[in-house]
């Protein structure tokens, strides 16, 4: 879902003009903020690499 939203926003920004450029940039911002928020929500012990 994150990859699809990012792809749509990048292609939309390249192809469309006018208001669509702003909407594509907004979608890319929303996807980036979602990934950042999801990463910050994880507890510290789940972020570390687990070694065998």
PQR file with spaces between the fields and no chain letter, atoms N, CA, C, O and H, PARSE charges and radii, in Angstrom:
ATOM       1  N    UNK     1       0.820   -1.172    0.000 -0.4000 1.5000
ATOM       2  CA   UNK     1       0.000    0.000    0.000 -0.0000 2.0000
ATOM       3  C    UNK     1       0.880    1.259    0.000  0.5500 1.7000
ATOM       4  O    UNK     1       0.596    2.229   -0.702 -0.5500 1.4000
ATOM       5  N    UNK     2       1.935    1.222    0.788 -0.4000 1.5000
ATOM       6  CA   UNK     2       2.840    2.374    0.843 -0.0000 2.0000
ATOM       7  C    UNK     2       3.549    2.551   -0.488  0.5500 1.7000
ATOM       8  O    UNK     2       3.676    3.670   -0.984 -0.5500 1.4000
ATOM       9  H    UNK     2       2.166    0.434    1.358  0.4000 1.0000
ATOM      10  N    UNK     3       4.009    1.458   -1.064 -0.4000 1.5000
ATOM      11  CA   UNK     3       4.708    1.543   -2.353 -0.0000 2.0000
ATOM      12  C    UNK     3       3.767    2.017   -3.455  0.5500 1.7000
ATOM      13  O    UNK     3       4.161    2.807   -4.312 -0.5500 1.4000
ATOM      14  H    UNK     3       3.906    0.548   -0.661  0.4000 1.0000
ATOM      15  N    UNK     4       2.526    1.538   -3.434 -0.4000 1.5000
ATOM      16  CA   UNK     4       1.561    1.953   -4.456 -0.0000 2.0000
ATOM      17  C    UNK     4       1.243    3.440   -4.330  0.5500 1.7000
ATOM      18  O    UNK     4       1.173    4.144   -5.337 -0.5500 1.4000
ATOM      19  H    UNK     4       2.206    0.896   -2.738  0.4000 1.0000
ATOM      20  N    UNK     5       1.050    3.920   -3.116 -0.4000 1.5000
ATOM      21  CA   UNK     5       0.781    5.341   -2.919 -0.0000 2.0000
ATOM      22  C    UNK     5       1.944    6.208   -3.343  0.5500 1.7000
ATOM      23  O    UNK     5       1.752    7.270   -3.935 -0.5500 1.4000
ATOM      24  H    UNK     5       1.106    3.348   -2.298  0.4000 1.0000
ATOM      25  N    UNK     6       3.148    5.759   -3.043 -0.4000 1.5000
ATOM      26  CA   UNK     6       4.338    6.509   -3.446 -0.0000 2.0000
ATOM      27  C    UNK     6       4.476    6.532   -4.961  0.5500 1.7000
ATOM      28  O    UNK     6       4.772    7.576   -5.543 -0.5500 1.4000
ATOM      29  H    UNK     6       3.304    4.896   -2.562  0.4000 1.0000
ATOM      30  N    UNK     7       4.265    5.400   -5.596 -0.4000 1.5000
ATOM      31  CA   UNK     7       4.357    5.329   -7.058 -0.0000 2.0000
ATOM      32  C    UNK     7       3.316    6.213   -7.719  0.5500 1.7000
ATOM      33  O    UNK     7       3.627    6.929   -8.672 -0.5500 1.4000
ATOM      34  H    UNK     7       4.025    4.552   -5.124  0.4000 1.0000
ATOM      35  N    UNK     8       2.092    6.175   -7.231 -0.4000 1.5000
ATOM      36  CA   UNK     8       1.025    7.004   -7.797 -0.0000 2.0000
ATOM      37  C    UNK     8       1.355    8.487   -7.651  0.5500 1.7000
ATOM      38  O    UNK     8       1.141    9.270   -8.576 -0.5500 1.4000
ATOM      39  H    UNK     8       1.840    5.594   -6.458  0.4000 1.0000
ATOM      40  N    UNK     9       1.874    8.867   -6.489 -0.4000 1.5000
ATOM      41  CA   UNK     9       2.178   10.282   -6.275 -0.0000 2.0000
ATOM      42  C    UNK     9       3.340   10.753   -7.140  0.5500 1.7000
ATOM      43  O    UNK     9       3.310   11.874   -7.648 -0.5500 1.4000
ATOM      44  H    UNK     9       2.048    8.231   -5.737  0.4000 1.0000
ATOM      45  N    UNK    10       4.352    9.929   -7.316 -0.4000 1.5000
ATOM      46  CA   UNK    10       5.491   10.324   -8.143 -0.0000 2.0000
ATOM      47  C    UNK    10       5.094   10.410   -9.617  0.5500 1.7000
ATOM      48  O    UNK    10       5.439   11.373  -10.301 -0.5500 1.4000
ATOM      49  H    UNK    10       4.376    9.019   -6.904  0.4000 1.0000
ATOM      50  N    UNK    11       4.377    9.413  -10.096 -0.4000 1.5000
ATOM      51  CA   UNK    11       3.930    9.436  -11.490 -0.0000 2.0000
ATOM      52  C    UNK    11       2.940   10.581  -11.704  0.5500 1.7000
ATOM      53  O    UNK    11       2.991   11.262  -12.729 -0.5500 1.4000
ATOM      54  H    UNK    11       4.097    8.630   -9.540  0.4000 1.0000
ATOM      55  N    UNK    12       2.051   10.794  -10.753 -0.4000 1.5000
ATOM      56  CA   UNK    12       1.098   11.896  -10.871 -0.0000 2.0000
ATOM      57  C    UNK    12       1.775   13.244  -10.924  0.5500 1.7000
ATOM      58  O    UNK    12       1.345   14.124  -11.671 -0.5500 1.4000
ATOM      59  H    UNK    12       2.009   10.241   -9.920  0.4000 1.0000
ATOM      60  N    UNK    13       2.822   13.422  -10.150 -0.4000 1.5000
ATOM      61  CA   UNK    13       3.543   14.692  -10.162 -0.0000 2.0000
ATOM      62  C    UNK    13       4.276   14.903  -11.489  0.5500 1.7000
ATOM      63  O    UNK    13       4.417   16.036  -11.948 -0.5500 1.4000
ATOM      64  H    UNK    13       3.171   12.708   -9.544  0.4000 1.0000
ATOM      65  N    UNK    14       4.732   13.834  -12.093 -0.4000 1.5000
ATOM      66  CA   UNK    14       5.449   13.959  -13.363 -0.0000 2.0000
ATOM      67  C    UNK    14       4.513   14.173  -14.547  0.5500 1.7000
ATOM      68  O    UNK    14       4.851   14.893  -15.486 -0.5500 1.4000
ATOM      69  H    UNK    14       4.618   12.913  -11.720  0.4000 1.0000
ATOM      70  N    UNK    15       3.346   13.553  -14.504 -0.4000 1.5000
ATOM      71  CA   UNK    15       2.445   13.573  -15.659 -0.0000 2.0000
ATOM      72  C    UNK    15       1.467   14.751  -15.607  0.5500 1.7000
ATOM      73  O    UNK    15       1.258   15.422  -16.618 -0.5500 1.4000
ATOM      74  H    UNK    15       3.072   12.968  -13.741  0.4000 1.0000
ATOM      75  N    UNK    16       0.881   15.001  -14.469 -0.4000 1.5000
ATOM      76  CA   UNK    16      -0.196   15.991  -14.362 -0.0000 2.0000
ATOM      77  C    UNK    16       0.360   17.386  -14.100  0.5500 1.7000
ATOM      78  O    UNK    16       1.504   17.555  -13.678 -0.5500 1.4000
ATOM      79  H    UNK    16       1.051   14.456  -13.648  0.4000 1.0000
ATOM      80  N    UNK    17      -0.481   18.371  -14.360 -0.4000 1.5000
ATOM      81  CA   UNK    17      -0.126   19.767  -14.108 -0.0000 2.0000
ATOM      82  C    UNK    17      -1.213   20.418  -13.259  0.5500 1.7000
ATOM      83  O    UNK    17      -2.316   19.893  -13.110 -0.5500 1.4000
ATOM      84  H    UNK    17      -1.411   18.234  -14.702  0.4000 1.0000
ATOM      85  N    UNK    18      -0.867   21.566  -12.715 -0.4000 1.5000
ATOM      86  CA   UNK    18      -1.849   22.336  -11.961 -0.0000 2.0000
ATOM      87  C    UNK    18      -2.083   21.777  -10.572  0.5500 1.7000
ATOM      88  O    UNK    18      -1.142   21.480   -9.836 -0.5500 1.4000
ATOM      89  H    UNK    18       0.029   21.993  -12.836  0.4000 1.0000
ATOM      90  N    UNK    19      -3.350   21.639  -10.227 -0.4000 1.5000
ATOM      91  CA   UNK    19      -3.735   21.180   -8.884 -0.0000 2.0000
ATOM      92  C    UNK    19      -3.256   19.754   -8.625  0.5500 1.7000
ATOM      93  O    UNK    19      -3.021   19.378   -7.476 -0.5500 1.4000
ATOM      94  H    UNK    19      -4.114   21.880  -10.825  0.4000 1.0000
ATOM      95  N    UNK    20      -3.114   18.969   -9.671 -0.4000 1.5000
ATOM      96  CA   UNK    20      -2.706   17.573   -9.511 -0.0000 2.0000
ATOM      97  C    UNK    20      -1.280   17.460   -8.996  0.5500 1.7000
ATOM      98  O    UNK    20      -0.953   16.502   -8.295 -0.5500 1.4000
ATOM      99  H    UNK    20      -3.305   19.274  -10.604  0.4000 1.0000
ATOM     100  N    UNK    21      -0.435   18.412   -9.329 -0.4000 1.5000
ATOM     101  CA   UNK    21       0.928   18.424   -8.775 -0.0000 2.0000
ATOM     102  C    UNK    21       0.875   18.564   -7.258  0.5500 1.7000
ATOM     103  O    UNK    21       1.584   17.859   -6.539 -0.5500 1.4000
ATOM     104  H    UNK    21      -0.701   19.190   -9.899  0.4000 1.0000
ATOM     105  N    UNK    22       0.045   19.461   -6.780 -0.4000 1.5000
ATOM     106  CA   UNK    22      -0.101   19.663   -5.337 -0.0000 2.0000
ATOM     107  C    UNK    22      -0.681   18.450   -4.643  0.5500 1.7000
ATOM     108  O    UNK    22      -0.238   18.081   -3.555 -0.5500 1.4000
ATOM     109  H    UNK    22      -0.531   20.033   -7.364  0.4000 1.0000
ATOM     110  N    UNK    23      -1.669   17.827   -5.263 -0.4000 1.5000
ATOM     111  CA   UNK    23      -2.266   16.628   -4.667 -0.0000 2.0000
ATOM     112  C    UNK    23      -1.272   15.470   -4.631  0.5500 1.7000
ATOM     113  O    UNK    23      -1.240   14.706   -3.665 -0.5500 1.4000
ATOM     114  H    UNK    23      -2.029   18.126   -6.147  0.4000 1.0000
ATOM     115  N    UNK    24      -0.467   15.340   -5.675 -0.4000 1.5000
ATOM     116  CA   UNK    24       0.544   14.288   -5.698 -0.0000 2.0000
ATOM     117  C    UNK    24       1.597   14.527   -4.617  0.5500 1.7000
ATOM     118  O    UNK    24       2.035   13.585   -3.956 -0.5500 1.4000
ATOM     119  H    UNK    24      -0.493   15.960   -6.459  0.4000 1.0000
ATOM     120  N    UNK    25       2.002   15.777   -4.439 -0.4000 1.5000
ATOM     121  CA   UNK    25       2.968   16.096   -3.392 -0.0000 2.0000
ATOM     122  C    UNK    25       2.371   15.855   -2.010  0.5500 1.7000
ATOM     123  O    UNK    25       3.058   15.380   -1.106 -0.5500 1.4000
ATOM     124  H    UNK    25       1.647   16.542   -4.976  0.4000 1.0000
ATOM     125  N    UNK    26       1.097   16.182   -1.849 -0.4000 1.5000
ATOM     126  CA   UNK    26       0.421   15.945   -0.569 -0.0000 2.0000
ATOM     127  C    UNK    26       0.331   14.446   -0.270  0.5500 1.7000
ATOM     128  O    UNK    26       0.545   14.025    0.867 -0.5500 1.4000
ATOM     129  H    UNK    26       0.538   16.568   -2.583  0.4000 1.0000
ATOM     130  N    UNK    27       0.018   13.650   -1.280 -0.4000 1.5000
ATOM     131  CA   UNK    27      -0.046   12.200   -1.092 -0.0000 2.0000
ATOM     132  C    UNK    27       1.325   11.648   -0.711  0.5500 1.7000
ATOM     133  O    UNK    27       1.421   10.783    0.159 -0.5500 1.4000
ATOM     134  H    UNK    27      -0.156   13.991   -2.204  0.4000 1.0000
ATOM     135  N    UNK    28       2.371   12.132   -1.345 -0.4000 1.5000
ATOM     136  CA   UNK    28       3.722   11.686   -1.009 -0.0000 2.0000
ATOM     137  C    UNK    28       4.085   12.078    0.421  0.5500 1.7000
ATOM     138  O    UNK    28       4.713   11.296    1.135 -0.5500 1.4000
ATOM     139  H    UNK    28       2.293   12.835   -2.052  0.4000 1.0000
ATOM     140  N    UNK    29       3.697   13.272    0.841 -0.4000 1.5000
ATOM     141  CA   UNK    29       3.933   13.708    2.211 -0.0000 2.0000
ATOM     142  C    UNK    29       3.183   12.831    3.207  0.5500 1.7000
ATOM     143  O    UNK    29       3.742   12.440    4.231 -0.5500 1.4000
ATOM     144  H    UNK    29       3.186   13.906    0.261  0.4000 1.0000
ATOM     145  N    UNK    30       1.937   12.523    2.918 -0.4000 1.5000
ATOM     146  CA   UNK    30       1.135   11.683    3.811 -0.0000 2.0000
ATOM     147  C    UNK    30       1.753   10.295    3.941  0.5500 1.7000
ATOM     148  O    UNK    30       1.824    9.748    5.041 -0.5500 1.4000
ATOM     149  H    UNK    30       1.483   12.841    2.085  0.4000 1.0000
ATOM     150  N    UNK    31       2.199    9.726    2.827 -0.4000 1.5000
ATOM     151  CA   UNK    31       2.814    8.397    2.874 -0.0000 2.0000
ATOM     152  C    UNK    31       4.104    8.433    3.685  0.5500 1.7000
ATOM     153  O    UNK    31       4.377    7.509    4.451 -0.5500 1.4000
ATOM     154  H    UNK    31       2.141   10.171    1.934  0.4000 1.0000
ATOM     155  N    UNK    32       4.894    9.481    3.528 -0.4000 1.5000
ATOM     156  CA   UNK    32       6.146    9.602    4.286 -0.0000 2.0000
ATOM     157  C    UNK    32       5.879    9.756    5.775  0.5500 1.7000
ATOM     158  O    UNK    32       6.573    9.154    6.595 -0.5500 1.4000
ATOM     159  H    UNK    32       4.672   10.232    2.906  0.4000 1.0000
ATOM     160  N    UNK    33       4.884   10.554    6.132 -0.4000 1.5000
ATOM     161  CA   UNK    33       4.537   10.734    7.545 -0.0000 2.0000
ATOM     162  C    UNK    33       3.986    9.450    8.163  0.5500 1.7000
ATOM     163  O    UNK    33       4.220    9.174    9.340 -0.5500 1.4000
ATOM     164  H    UNK    33       4.320   11.043    5.466  0.4000 1.0000
ATOM     165  N    UNK    34       3.257    8.668    7.371 -0.4000 1.5000
ATOM     166  CA   UNK    34       2.733    7.395    7.856 -0.0000 2.0000
ATOM     167  C    UNK    34       3.874    6.428    8.187  0.5500 1.7000
ATOM     168  O    UNK    34       3.862    5.771    9.228 -0.5500 1.4000
ATOM     169  H    UNK    34       3.067    8.892    6.415  0.4000 1.0000
ATOM     170  N    UNK    35       4.846    6.352    7.298 -0.4000 1.5000
ATOM     171  CA   UNK    35       5.993    5.473    7.529 -0.0000 2.0000
ATOM     172  C    UNK    35       6.771    5.936    8.759  0.5500 1.7000
ATOM     173  O    UNK    35       7.189    5.111    9.572 -0.5500 1.4000
ATOM     174  H    UNK    35       4.856    6.885    6.452  0.4000 1.0000
ATOM     175  N    UNK    36       6.967    7.226    8.902 -0.4000 1.5000
ATOM     176  CA   UNK    36       7.673    7.767   10.062 -0.0000 2.0000
ATOM     177  C    UNK    36       6.922    7.469   11.355  0.5500 1.7000
ATOM     178  O    UNK    36       7.530    7.059   12.343 -0.5500 1.4000
ATOM     179  H    UNK    36       6.628    7.897    8.242  0.4000 1.0000
ATOM     180  N    UNK    37       5.629    7.669   11.357 -0.4000 1.5000
ATOM     181  CA   UNK    37       4.826    7.412   12.555 -0.0000 2.0000
ATOM     182  C    UNK    37       4.826    5.924   12.907  0.5500 1.7000
ATOM     183  O    UNK    37       4.893    5.565   14.082 -0.5500 1.4000
ATOM     184  H    UNK    37       5.134    8.002   10.554  0.4000 1.0000
ATOM     185  N    UNK    38       4.751    5.065   11.901 -0.4000 1.5000
ATOM     186  CA   UNK    38       4.763    3.627   12.160 -0.0000 2.0000
ATOM     187  C    UNK    38       6.106    3.199   12.738  0.5500 1.7000
ATOM     188  O    UNK    38       6.153    2.327   13.606 -0.5500 1.4000
ATOM     189  H    UNK    38       4.696    5.357   10.946  0.4000 1.0000
ATOM     190  N    UNK    39       7.184    3.792   12.274 -0.4000 1.5000
ATOM     191  CA   UNK    39       8.510    3.460   12.798 -0.0000 2.0000
ATOM     192  C    UNK    39       8.702    3.950   14.221  0.5500 1.7000
ATOM     193  O    UNK    39       9.366    3.288   15.018 -0.5500 1.4000
ATOM     194  H    UNK    39       7.145    4.500   11.569  0.4000 1.0000
ATOM     195  N    UNK    40       8.131    5.096   14.549 -0.4000 1.5000
ATOM     196  CA   UNK    40       8.273    5.628   15.902 -0.0000 2.0000
ATOM     197  C    UNK    40       7.399    4.901   16.909  0.5500 1.7000
ATOM     198  O    UNK    40       7.688    4.926   18.105 -0.5500 1.4000
ATOM     199  H    UNK    40       7.591    5.633   13.902  0.4000 1.0000
ATOM     200  N    UNK    41       6.332    4.251   16.447 -0.4000 1.5000
ATOM     201  CA   UNK    41       5.435    3.525   17.348 -0.0000 2.0000
ATOM     202  C    UNK    41       6.016    2.207   17.831  0.5500 1.7000
ATOM     203  O    UNK    41       5.600    1.694   18.869 -0.5500 1.4000
ATOM     204  H    UNK    41       6.097    4.230   15.475  0.4000 1.0000
ATOM     205  N    UNK    42       6.968    1.652   17.098 -0.4000 1.5000
ATOM     206  CA   UNK    42       7.530    0.361   17.483 -0.0000 2.0000
ATOM     207  C    UNK    42       8.329    0.485   18.778  0.5500 1.7000
ATOM     208  O    UNK    42       9.086    1.441   18.945 -0.5500 1.4000
ATOM     209  H    UNK    42       7.306    2.069   16.254  0.4000 1.0000
ATOM     210  N    UNK    43       8.171   -0.459   19.683 -0.4000 1.5000
ATOM     211  CA   UNK    43       9.013   -0.452   20.887 -0.0000 2.0000
ATOM     212  C    UNK    43      10.485   -0.654   20.519  0.5500 1.7000
ATOM     213  O    UNK    43      10.803   -1.197   19.461 -0.5500 1.4000
ATOM     214  H    UNK    43       7.556   -1.236   19.547  0.4000 1.0000
ATOM     215  N    UNK    44      11.355   -0.218   21.387 -0.4000 1.5000
ATOM     216  CA   UNK    44      12.796   -0.257   21.115 -0.0000 2.0000
ATOM     217  C    UNK    44      13.291   -1.674   20.844  0.5500 1.7000
ATOM     218  O    UNK    44      14.129   -1.878   19.966 -0.5500 1.4000
ATOM     219  H    UNK    44      11.097    0.224   22.246  0.4000 1.0000
ATOM     220  N    UNK    45      12.782   -2.651   21.585 -0.4000 1.5000
ATOM     221  CA   UNK    45      13.298   -4.013   21.413 -0.0000 2.0000
ATOM     222  C    UNK    45      12.885   -4.615   20.069  0.5500 1.7000
ATOM     223  O    UNK    45      13.525   -5.567   19.622 -0.5500 1.4000
ATOM     224  H    UNK    45      12.101   -2.486   22.298  0.4000 1.0000
ATOM     225  N    UNK    46      11.853   -4.106   19.409 -0.4000 1.5000
ATOM     226  CA   UNK    46      11.468   -4.628   18.114 -0.0000 2.0000
ATOM     227  C    UNK    46      12.251   -3.978   16.995  0.5500 1.7000
ATOM     228  O    UNK    46      12.299   -4.522   15.892 -0.5500 1.4000
ATOM     229  H    UNK    46      11.333   -3.332   19.772  0.4000 1.0000
ATOM     230  N    UNK    47      12.867   -2.830   17.238 -0.4000 1.5000
ATOM     231  CA   UNK    47      13.635   -2.143   16.205 -0.0000 2.0000
ATOM     232  C    UNK    47      15.029   -2.727   16.039  0.5500 1.7000
ATOM     233  O    UNK    47      15.622   -2.615   14.966 -0.5500 1.4000
ATOM     234  H    UNK    47      12.828   -2.388   18.133  0.4000 1.0000
ATOM     235  N    UNK    48      15.554   -3.342   17.076 -0.4000 1.5000
ATOM     236  CA   UNK    48      16.914   -3.874   16.995 -0.0000 2.0000
ATOM     237  C    UNK    48      16.966   -5.109   16.107  0.5500 1.7000
ATOM     238  O    UNK    48      16.002   -5.869   16.014 -0.5500 1.4000
ATOM     239  H    UNK    48      15.073   -3.433   17.948  0.4000 1.0000
ATOM     240  N    UNK    49      18.084   -5.290   15.472 -0.4000 1.5000
ATOM     241  CA   UNK    49      18.275   -6.505   14.692 -0.0000 2.0000
ATOM     242  C    UNK    49      18.435   -7.686   15.625  0.5500 1.7000
ATOM     243  O    UNK    49      19.158   -7.609   16.618 -0.5500 1.4000
ATOM     244  H    UNK    49      18.867   -4.673   15.548  0.4000 1.0000
ATOM     245  N    UNK    50      17.779   -8.747   15.314 -0.4000 1.5000
ATOM     246  CA   UNK    50      17.897   -9.929   16.157 -0.0000 2.0000
ATOM     247  C    UNK    50      18.945  -10.847   15.539  0.5500 1.7000
ATOM     248  O    UNK    50      18.837  -11.241   14.378 -0.5500 1.4000
ATOM     249  H    UNK    50      17.191   -8.808   14.507  0.4000 1.0000
ATOM     250  N    UNK    51      19.924  -11.168   16.305 -0.4000 1.5000
ATOM     251  CA   UNK    51      20.983  -12.037   15.817 -0.0000 2.0000
ATOM     252  C    UNK    51      20.758  -13.447   16.348  0.5500 1.7000
ATOM     253  O    UNK    51      20.356  -13.639   17.496 -0.5500 1.4000
ATOM     254  H    UNK    51      20.011  -10.847   17.248  0.4000 1.0000
ATOM     255  N    UNK    52      21.022  -14.419   15.499 -0.4000 1.5000
ATOM     256  CA   UNK    52      20.820  -15.817   15.937 -0.0000 2.0000
ATOM     257  C    UNK    52      21.820  -16.275   16.966  0.5500 1.7000
ATOM     258  O    UNK    52      21.764  -17.420   17.414 -0.5500 1.4000
ATOM     259  H    UNK    52      21.348  -14.263   14.567  0.4000 1.0000
